[in-house]
Amino acid sequence: MKVLVPVKRVLDYNVKARVKSDQSGVDLANVKMSMNPFDEISIEQAVRMQEAGTATETIVVSIGPAKAQETIRTGLAMGIDRGIHVTTDEDLEPLAVAKILKGIVDAEGPELVILGKQAIDNDFGATGSMLAALLGWPQGTFANSINKDGSGLKVVREVDGGLQTVKTELPAVVTTDLRLNEPRYASLPNIMKAKKKPIDAKTPADYGVDTAPRLKTLKVTEPPARKGGVIVESVEELISKLKDEAGVI
């Protein structure tokens, strides 16, 4: 089974995001970038499936600027076989990303696409489901565990209030949640080996995708500063503050 793993280069989760002075977006100048944490989980899952003999070949793909190749190399160092880099300097919307991924799926013919449930920079959480819809494939979202089950997969999903177990036939799209696994660190020998693994260079035009934006960002602002807490003397006072001041009840 061939497994395709899309990954995204995002602002490192340990870095505090700064809004540009003109409020047009987040300032990414001279800040640390890294692989989206949910995508690290996807990479780990694909490598584990290959180690278990479930997957025969794994491919990591990233859509982004030239520096996104560093993110692909990270995936290769973790154990992925080869990479595909779709070069673009545009900040693509989920639909454009899903269309490019569909083109890659059509060209490569994987039976499974594993990707993070969302990217931590925009939190859309839409690419996986859009890709499944474009392909006409079943999907298992917010995966807590993934196991081969006959000709399909058994996916345990994280839902409000508990877990839901579904079975899906292959080919399929699966999006990963935080508790699926613990991603490994790339060892120095594997980092060196990753430098020799092939990365195919592509562009959105190679897949005939129109990447023109359909959404317009009006303004990006910092979240409001959190106010300090207060000590109340009674339950009645607490209820009064929640009702009259906070307006939550």
MOCORWO-V116005 format. One record per backbone hydrogen bond with DSSP energy under -1.0 kcal/mol. CO is the residue of the C=O (numbers start at 1). NH is the residue of the N-H. Records with the same first field share a line. If there is no record, write none. Layout:
CO: NH + NH
This chain:
1: 56 + 57
2: 111 + 112
3: 59
4: 114
5: 61
8: 36
10: 34
12: 15
18: 27
20: 23
23: 220
25: 20
32: 12
34: 10
36: 39 + 40
37: 41
38: 42
39: 43
40: 44
41: 45
42: 46
43: 47
44: 48
45: 49
46: 50
47: 51
48: 52
49: 54 + 55
50: 53
57: 3
58: 82
59: 5
60: 84
61: 7
62: 86
64: 88
65: 68
66: 69
67: 70
68: 72
69: 73
70: 74
71: 75
72: 76
73: 77
74: 78
75: 80
82: 60
83: 200
84: 62
85: 202
86: 64
90: 92
93: 97
94: 98
95: 99
96: 100
97: 101
98: 102
99: 103
100: 104
101: 105
102: 106
103: 107
104: 108
105: 109
111: 172
112: 4
113: 174
115: 176
119: 123
126: 130
127: 131
128: 132
129: 133
130: 134
131: 135
132: 136 + 137
138: 173
140: 175
142: 158
143: 177
145: 156
147: 154
149: 152
152: 149
153: 168
154: 147
155: 166
156: 144 + 145
157: 164
159: 162
162: 159
164: 157
166: 155
168: 153
172: 113
173: 140
174: 115
175: 143
176: 117
177: 180
187: 191
188: 192
189: 193
190: 194
193: 196
198: 83
200: 85
202: 87
203: 206
204: 207 + 209
205: 208
234: 238
235: 239
236: 240
237: 241
238: 242
239: 243
240: 244
241: 245 + 246
242: 248
